[in-house]
Amino acid sequence: MLSVLNDAKRSTSAVLLWGVAASALLTGLVWVLGQRLSVSLLPDQGASWYYWKLPDPTFWTRASAWVGYAAHQLVSWGLIYHGQKYVRRYTTGLHRLNVVALAANAGFIGLHALQTQVFYDGLAQDVSIFSSQGSVVLLLVVVLLMENRRRGLVLTWSAPISAQVVAFARRYHGYLFSWAAIYTFWYHPMESTSGHLIGFFYMFLLLVQSSLMFTTAHTNRWWTLTLELLVAVHGTLVAVMNSGPNGVWPMFLFGFVAIFVLTQMHGVGLSTTARWWIGGAFVAAALAVYSWRGFGRIDEVVRIPLIEYLLVAVLALLIWAGVRIANLVRS
């Protein structure tokens, strides 16, 4: 039995390592292709303005992004539906479905790279920058909801969310997560700025995760925790790049790490001592940064956790209401 478990762990680790390596390689290709782009852009107009979009879009520049996105999204949803209907069995290796999903995502990544070179624009031309950011936040909130019973919501305390709500989120989360990753992926042109490269690397990892449905790699707790934590790295680095060391980067760093300390680290088997050390290091780091930044701004630390936990409550109520209405209609 022990040898079987060890073989399973090695198989899962190999799959994930290949996924990370492929994501890094694809990010490198985005950087290489980005050197070929030469587009005149409008001046930056503030936080709600997305800088990397054409000043004079055409029907074809818009259609190229929307058609590519729609095709990618429908193929992904179709594969998820097929997996739920016909596969439904978790294995340490890859199903044929996973191979098809990985190949499909690779093909659409190539298509978006070509589309950027020819037409440049992504979905950003027609939708708000906050829709892209919000899609990733929604993904993270649904994870908090799904994992509520296993690791708790705050310091192992589980919120009173009904089993029906959690079951609904677990059954359909793949469709939502696929939308969040693919929508964000097609929102941006494949530019080679540092912020874009970090973001695309994260999106490639999410696409790998989506492709590994019904494998043990997909549910590996350290892997899923890493995907949750990477948003702190991405948000912090982009904030530093955009606004410098005096900007709002501590809000992203300490906000997302606070969620790790309060919720996420309690689901991977860390000892009580280790969790106390991590919590203490977090408090010490926050106090050190805000002694320089000014304690009048320390409320930044709680903004993101409050928003996410509030959204968990709102989402749970919406799902509960939807399930109740559906049951009433059926009966």
SVG drawing of the C-alpha trace seen along z (x, -y; Angstrom):
<svg xmlns="http://www.w3.org/2000/svg" viewBox="-44 -61 56 63">
<polyline fill="none" stroke="black" stroke-width="0.4" points="0.0,0.0 2.8,-2.4 4.5,-1.8 1.3,-2.6 0.9,-5.9 4.5,-6.8 4.0,-6.0 0.8,-8.2 2.7,-11.1 5.5,-10.8 3.0,-10.8 1.2,-13.8 4.4,-15.7 5.7,-14.9 2.5,-16.2 2.6,-19.4 6.3,-20.0 5.7,-19.6 2.8,-22.0 4.9,-24.7 7.8,-24.2 5.5,-24.6 3.9,-27.7 7.4,-29.2 8.3,-28.4 5.1,-29.9 5.8,-33.0 9.2,-33.3 7.6,-33.0 5.2,-35.8 8.3,-38.0 10.0,-37.1 6.9,-37.8 6.3,-41.0 9.5,-42.5 8.0,-42.5 5.0,-44.7 5.1,-48.3 1.8,-50.0 1.1,-53.7 -1.1,-53.9 -3.0,-56.7 -1.7,-58.4 -2.5,-56.8 -5.7,-58.2 -5.8,-56.8 -6.6,-53.7 -9.8,-52.9 -8.0,-53.2 -6.5,-50.2 -3.4,-51.5 -2.8,-48.6 -5.5,-49.0 -5.7,-50.5 -6.6,-54.2 -8.7,-53.4 -10.1,-49.9 -11.9,-48.4 -14.6,-45.7 -11.9,-43.1 -9.6,-44.0 -12.6,-43.6 -14.0,-40.5 -10.6,-38.7 -10.5,-38.9 -14.2,-38.1 -14.4,-35.2 -11.1,-33.7 -12.3,-34.1 -15.8,-32.6 -14.3,-29.6 -11.8,-29.0 -14.5,-29.3 -17.0,-27.0 -14.4,-24.3 -13.3,-24.5 -16.9,-24.3 -17.6,-21.4 -14.6,-19.5 -15.7,-20.1 -19.2,-18.9 -17.8,-15.8 -15.6,-15.0 -18.5,-15.4 -20.8,-13.2 -18.4,-10.4 -15.2,-10.4 -16.0,-11.3 -13.1,-9.1 -9.9,-10.6 -6.6,-9.0 -2.9,-9.7 -2.2,-9.9 -3.8,-11.7 -7.1,-10.8 -7.5,-11.2 -9.7,-14.2 -6.7,-15.9 -4.5,-15.4 -7.2,-17.0 -7.7,-19.8 -4.0,-20.6 -3.7,-20.5 -6.8,-22.7 -5.4,-25.3 -2.0,-25.3 -3.7,-25.8 -5.7,-28.8 -2.7,-30.3 -1.0,-30.1 -4.1,-31.6 -4.1,-34.5 -0.4,-35.1 -1.1,-35.2 -4.1,-37.5 -2.0,-39.9 0.6,-40.1 -2.0,-40.8 -4.8,-42.7 -3.3,-43.5 -6.4,-44.3 -7.8,-42.0 -11.2,-42.2 -10.1,-45.3 -11.3,-47.5 -14.9,-46.8 -15.1,-46.0 -14.0,-47.6 -10.6,-46.8 -12.4,-46.0 -14.2,-43.1 -10.8,-41.3 -9.7,-41.9 -13.1,-41.0 -13.2,-37.6 -10.0,-36.5 -11.4,-37.8 -14.6,-35.8 -12.5,-32.7 -10.7,-33.1 -14.0,-33.8 -15.5,-30.6 -12.5,-28.6 -13.0,-30.0 -16.6,-29.0 -15.9,-25.4 -13.1,-24.8 -15.1,-26.3 -15.9,-23.0 -12.5,-21.4 -10.2,-24.3 -12.7,-26.8 -13.1,-30.4 -11.3,-32.3 -8.8,-30.5 -10.5,-27.1 -13.9,-28.5 -16.4,-27.3 -19.1,-29.6 -22.7,-28.2 -22.9,-27.6 -25.3,-24.8 -24.1,-21.6 -26.4,-22.2 -24.6,-25.5 -21.2,-23.9 -22.2,-21.0 -23.5,-23.4 -20.3,-25.3 -18.2,-22.1 -20.3,-20.8 -20.2,-23.9 -17.0,-25.6 -15.1,-24.4 -17.3,-26.4 -16.8,-29.6 -13.0,-29.0 -12.6,-28.3 -14.4,-31.6 -12.3,-33.6 -9.0,-32.3 -10.0,-32.4 -11.8,-35.8 -8.7,-37.3 -6.4,-35.6 -8.1,-37.1 -8.7,-40.5 -5.0,-41.4 -3.0,-41.5 0.2,-39.4 2.4,-42.3 5.9,-41.8 5.8,-44.2 6.8,-42.7 3.2,-43.0 1.8,-41.2 4.4,-38.4 3.6,-37.8 -0.1,-37.8 0.2,-35.4 2.4,-33.0 -0.4,-32.9 -3.1,-32.4 -1.1,-29.6 -0.9,-27.9 -4.7,-28.3 -5.2,-26.8 -3.0,-23.8 -5.1,-23.4 -8.3,-23.5 -6.9,-20.9 -6.0,-18.5 -9.7,-17.9 -10.4,-14.4 -6.7,-13.8 -5.1,-13.8 -2.9,-16.7 -6.0,-18.8 -6.8,-18.4 -3.2,-18.4 -3.6,-20.7 -0.1,-22.3 -0.6,-23.0 -4.0,-24.6 -2.7,-26.6 0.2,-27.8 -2.3,-29.0 -4.3,-30.9 -1.1,-32.5 0.3,-33.6 -2.3,-36.3 -0.5,-38.0 2.8,-37.9 1.2,-39.1 -0.8,-41.9 2.1,-43.2 4.6,-43.2 2.2,-44.9 1.4,-47.6 5.1,-48.2 5.7,-48.5 2.8,-50.9 3.1,-53.1 6.6,-52.6 7.6,-51.8 5.3,-54.5 2.2,-53.1 -0.5,-50.7 1.6,-47.5 1.3,-46.7 -2.5,-46.5 -2.1,-43.7 0.8,-42.0 -0.6,-42.0 -4.2,-41.8 -3.8,-38.5 -1.2,-37.1 -3.7,-37.9 -6.2,-35.5 -3.4,-32.9 -2.8,-33.3 -6.5,-33.4 -7.7,-30.7 -5.6,-29.0 -2.6,-27.7 -5.0,-25.7 -5.8,-23.3 -2.4,-21.7 -1.5,-19.9 0.9,-22.4 1.6,-21.9 0.2,-24.3 3.7,-25.5 4.4,-26.3 1.2,-28.2 2.0,-30.3 5.4,-31.1 3.8,-32.1 1.2,-34.2 3.8,-35.9 6.1,-36.6 3.1,-38.2 2.3,-40.5 6.0,-41.5 6.4,-42.2 3.2,-44.3 4.2,-46.3 7.7,-46.9 6.3,-48.2 3.6,-50.4 6.1,-51.9 7.7,-53.3 4.5,-53.9 2.5,-55.3 0.1,-53.5 -2.7,-55.7 -2.7,-53.5 -2.6,-50.1 -6.3,-49.7 -5.0,-48.6 -4.2,-45.2 -7.8,-44.4 -9.4,-45.8 -9.0,-42.8 -9.9,-40.2 -13.0,-42.1 -14.1,-42.3 -13.4,-38.6 -15.2,-37.4 -18.1,-39.6 -18.3,-38.3 -18.3,-34.7 -21.4,-35.6 -23.1,-37.3 -22.3,-34.5 -23.5,-31.8 -26.8,-33.6 -27.2,-34.0 -26.5,-30.3 -28.8,-29.3 -31.6,-31.4 -31.0,-30.0 -31.1,-26.4 -34.3,-27.1 -36.0,-28.6 -34.9,-25.7 -36.2,-23.2 -39.6,-25.0 -39.9,-25.1 -39.1,-21.3 -41.6,-20.5"/>
</svg>
